[in-house]
Amino acid sequence: MEDHRMAVVGIGAAGCVLAAALLDKYPETVLVGHSAEQGEILKKEGLNVSGALTLKGTVKNYRNQIGALGHFNPTLIFLSTKTFHLKEVLEELENIYRPGMKIIPTQNGLGTEDLVAGRFGLEAVFRISLNFGVSLKSPGVATAAFFNRPNHMGGFAQKNRELGVQIAKILTDCGLETDFVNDIKRYIWKKMIMKCTMASICAITDLTIKEALDFPPTREIANACFQEAMAVSKAVGYDLGEDYLKQTLGYLDKVGSHKDSMCHDVENKKPTEIDFLGGKIVDYGRAKGVPTPFYVAMTNLVKTFEENYRKR
């Protein structure tokens, strides 16, 4: 197997899990976080993930600037920042990018791989759909509520298939079971219809996913949003079939006893990822002539909430 030099950019909840898994077998993995203070904590305390996943990692290499990766010359760069940082992250990566580097967005959201490909080309991009739910308790300490195995990973250039299978095996061997699939966008849509629908509803109401689905008024909104998102998905080429919604609701019944991460963003008066979630459904719907009135309403409500507290 090829000897890879790996970096994880963004050590929030998902990045903490990825980094902890990789560090067990690849101790030279470089972590890129937001501050020198965070680095000091991680180097001293390490990474600890509990719950549905149990992972520990000792941090040797930490940087608080992407530009510092240039000296390390990574071959695989996993992106786990919030999506609203993605444009800025890609601009910084341009300064260190070398042919052969592979950039792997792992965030929730639609279209992240398209932004990466727009800058670096299809051959530089893979995409992962992480199928675990995790929350960050403190720097380097995360709790996984569930892991619906496996994760899914895919590429966009046929010549990258062998490498993609290899990367998926690396993640699996590190404790994050991952399958390489031929059409990763189908898996992204299957997951993101759930995420895009429930994130805004939960953020506005401060309900858990289960509470929002059990309460008739919010369930009515969710049902309408699911139908709109499925229509948009079909219009862009991914007809998920008649059984999709039944399977989705069954899945959410099992894992929905926690709040969506957007709830915490709103509660803590932080920027949300609405542009890559509900906002993308609205954008794709407009491009394909598919009406999405419920999505427009929920997306604009989240944006209004965010604008209000950010101005204050």
C-alpha positions in Angstrom: 0.0 0.0 0.0 1.3 3.4 -0.9 2.9 5.4 2.0 0.6 8.4 2.5 1.3 11.6 4.4 -2.0 12.8 5.8 -3.5 16.0 7.2 -6.8 16.8 8.8 -8.0 20.4 8.5 -10.5 21.4 11.1 -10.5 19.7 14.5 -14.1 20.1 15.6 -16.3 17.2 16.3 -15.9 15.2 13.0 -12.3 16.2 12.6 -11.6 15.0 16.1 -12.9 11.6 15.2 -11.0 11.4 11.9 -7.8 12.6 13.4 -8.0 10.2 16.4 -8.6 7.3 14.1 -5.8 8.1 11.8 -3.3 8.9 14.5 -3.5 5.4 15.9 -1.8 3.9 12.9 -0.4 7.0 11.3 1.1 9.0 14.2 2.8 11.6 11.9 -0.7 12.8 10.7 -0.8 16.6 10.9 -3.7 18.4 12.5 -4.6 21.9 11.4 -6.8 23.8 13.9 -7.8 27.3 14.6 -5.4 28.4 17.3 -2.0 27.8 19.0 -3.9 27.4 22.3 -5.9 24.6 20.8 -2.7 22.9 19.7 -1.2 23.1 23.2 -4.2 21.4 24.7 -4.3 18.7 22.0 -0.6 18.0 22.3 -0.9 17.7 26.1 -4.2 15.9 26.4 -4.5 14.0 23.1 -7.7 13.1 21.3 -10.4 11.1 23.1 -13.6 9.8 21.5 -16.2 7.8 23.5 -19.7 6.5 23.0 -20.5 4.6 19.8 -16.9 5.0 18.8 -13.9 4.6 21.1 -10.7 6.2 19.8 -7.6 7.8 21.3 -4.9 9.7 19.5 -1.6 11.2 20.6 -0.9 14.5 18.8 2.6 15.1 17.6 2.1 17.5 14.7 -0.3 20.4 15.0 -0.4 23.6 12.9 -2.8 26.6 13.2 -2.3 27.7 9.6 -2.9 25.8 6.4 0.2 27.4 4.9 2.4 25.5 7.3 1.4 22.2 5.6 3.7 23.2 2.7 6.7 21.8 4.5 5.0 18.5 5.2 3.8 18.0 1.6 0.7 15.9 2.5 -0.7 13.5 -0.1 -4.2 13.3 1.5 -5.9 16.3 3.0 -9.2 15.6 4.8 -11.4 18.8 5.2 -13.5 18.9 8.3 -14.0 22.6 8.8 -17.5 24.1 8.8 -18.7 24.6 5.3 -18.9 28.4 5.6 -15.1 28.3 5.9 -14.6 26.2 2.8 -14.0 29.1 0.3 -11.3 30.5 2.6 -9.7 27.1 3.2 -9.5 26.4 -0.5 -7.9 29.7 -1.2 -5.2 28.9 1.4 -4.7 25.4 0.0 -3.9 26.9 -3.4 -0.7 28.2 -1.9 0.5 24.7 -1.0 -1.2 22.5 -3.6 1.0 20.2 -5.6 0.0 17.8 -8.4 -0.9 14.5 -6.9 -2.4 15.8 -3.7 -5.9 14.6 -3.0 -8.4 16.8 -1.2 -11.3 15.0 0.6 -14.2 17.0 1.9 -16.0 15.2 4.8 -18.4 17.9 5.8 -22.2 17.7 5.8 -23.7 19.7 2.9 -24.4 19.5 -0.8 -21.9 20.6 -3.4 -18.7 20.8 -1.4 -16.8 18.5 -3.8 -17.8 20.8 -6.7 -16.1 23.8 -5.1 -12.9 21.7 -4.6 -13.0 20.4 -8.2 -13.6 23.9 -9.5 -10.2 25.0 -8.1 -8.1 21.8 -8.4 -9.8 19.6 -11.0 -11.8 16.4 -10.7 -8.7 14.2 -10.3 -7.8 16.0 -7.1 -11.1 15.3 -5.3 -12.7 12.5 -3.3 -15.8 12.9 -1.1 -16.7 11.1 2.1 -20.2 10.8 3.7 -19.6 10.3 7.4 -22.4 8.3 8.9 -21.8 9.0 12.5 -23.2 11.6 14.8 -20.7 13.2 17.2 -20.5 16.3 19.5 -17.5 18.1 20.8 -17.4 18.4 24.6 -14.1 20.3 24.8 -11.0 20.6 22.7 -10.0 17.0 21.6 -12.9 15.4 23.6 -15.9 14.1 21.6 -18.8 11.8 22.1 -20.3 9.8 19.3 -24.0 9.3 19.6 -24.2 6.7 16.8 -22.3 5.2 13.9 -24.5 3.8 11.2 -21.8 1.7 9.5 -20.3 2.1 7.0 -19.2 5.5 5.9 -19.2 6.0 2.1 -16.5 7.4 -0.1 -16.2 8.0 -3.8 -14.2 9.8 -6.4 -14.9 11.6 -9.7 -12.1 10.4 -12.0 -12.0 6.8 -13.1 -8.2 6.7 -12.8 -8.6 7.3 -9.0 -10.6 4.3 -8.2 -7.7 2.1 -7.0 -6.5 4.9 -4.8 -10.0 5.5 -3.5 -10.4 1.8 -2.5 -7.0 2.1 -0.8 -8.0 5.2 1.2 -11.3 3.5 2.3 -9.3 0.6 3.5 -7.0 2.9 5.5 -10.0 4.4 7.3 -11.5 1.0 7.9 -8.3 -0.4 9.3 -8.2 2.7 11.6 -11.7 1.9 13.0 -13.9 3.9 10.7 -15.5 1.3 8.5 -15.7 2.9 5.0 -16.9 1.5 1.7 -15.7 2.9 -1.7 -18.8 3.4 -3.9 -19.1 4.2 -7.6 -21.6 7.1 -7.3 -20.9 9.0 -4.1 -23.3 11.7 -5.0 -26.2 9.3 -4.7 -25.1 8.5 -1.1 -24.6 12.2 -0.4 -28.2 13.0 -1.5 -29.6 10.1 0.5 -28.0 11.5 3.7 -28.4 15.2 2.9 -32.1 15.1 2.3 -32.4 14.0 6.0 -29.9 16.6 7.2 -31.1 19.4 5.1 -34.7 18.9 6.1 -34.2 18.4 9.9 -31.4 20.9 10.5 -33.4 24.0 9.9 -36.5 22.7 11.6 -34.6 21.8 14.7 -32.5 25.0 14.7 -35.6 27.2 14.6 -37.6 25.1 17.2 -34.7 24.0 19.5 -36.1 20.4 19.3 -34.3 17.1 18.9 -34.9 15.3 15.6 -37.2 12.9 17.3 -39.2 15.6 19.1 -39.6 17.5 15.8 -40.9 14.4 14.1 -43.2 13.5 16.9 -44.9 16.9 17.1 -47.6 17.1 14.5 -47.0 20.8 13.3 -43.3 20.3 12.8 -43.9 16.8 11.4 -46.1 18.4 8.7 -43.3 20.8 7.8 -40.8 18.0 7.7 -43.0 15.8 5.4 -43.4 18.7 3.0 -39.7 19.4 3.0 -38.9 15.8 2.4 -41.2 15.8 -0.7 -39.6 18.9 -2.0 -36.0 17.6 -1.5 -36.8 14.3 -3.2 -38.3 16.1 -6.2 -35.1 18.2 -6.5 -32.9 15.1 -6.1 -34.8 13.4 -8.9 -34.5 16.5 -11.1 -30.7 16.5 -10.7 -30.6 12.8 -11.6 -31.0 10.9 -8.3 -34.4 9.2 -8.1 -34.3 7.6 -4.6 -37.4 5.5 -5.1 -40.7 5.1 -3.3 -39.2 3.4 -0.3 -36.7 6.1 0.5 -38.9 8.2 2.8 -40.0 5.1 4.8 -36.4 4.0 5.3 -35.4 7.5 6.2 -38.0 7.9 8.9 -37.1 4.5 10.3 -33.4 5.6 10.4 -34.3 8.9 12.1 -36.4 7.1 14.7 -33.3 5.2 15.7 -30.8 8.0 15.8 -32.9 11.1 16.3 -32.8 11.5 20.1 -30.2 14.3 19.8 -30.2 17.8 18.6 -28.9 18.7 15.2 -25.6 20.6 15.2 -27.3 23.6 13.8 -29.2 23.9 17.0 -25.9 24.4 18.8 -24.8 27.0 16.2 -27.9 29.1 16.8 -27.8 28.6 20.6 -24.1 29.8 20.6 -24.9 32.6 18.2 -22.4 31.2 15.6 -22.6 31.1 11.8 -24.7 28.2 10.5 -24.1 26.0 7.5 -27.5 26.7 6.0 -26.1 27.8 2.6 -24.8 24.2 2.0 -27.9 22.6 3.5 -31.4 24.0 2.9 -29.9 26.8 0.8 -28.5 24.3 -1.7 -31.9 22.5 -2.1 -33.4 25.9 -2.9 -30.6 26.7 -5.4 -30.8 23.4 -7.2 -34.6 23.6 -7.2 -34.6 27.0 -8.8 -32.0 25.8 -11.4 -34.2 22.9 -12.3 -37.6 24.7 -12.1 -38.7 22.7 -9.1 -40.7 24.7 -6.5 -39.5 24.5 -2.9 -41.7 26.8 -0.9 -41.2 25.1 2.5 -37.5 24.9 2.0 -37.4 28.6 1.0 -39.3 29.5 4.2 -37.2 27.4 6.5 -33.9 28.5 4.9 -34.9 32.1 5.2 -36.0 31.8 8.8 -32.6 30.4 9.7 -30.8 33.2 7.8 -33.0 35.7 9.6 -32.2 34.2 13.0 -28.5 34.2 12.2 -28.4 37.8 10.8 -30.3 39.0 13.9 -27.9 37.7 16.5 -24.7 38.3 14.4 -25.7 42.0 14.1 -26.2 42.2 17.9 
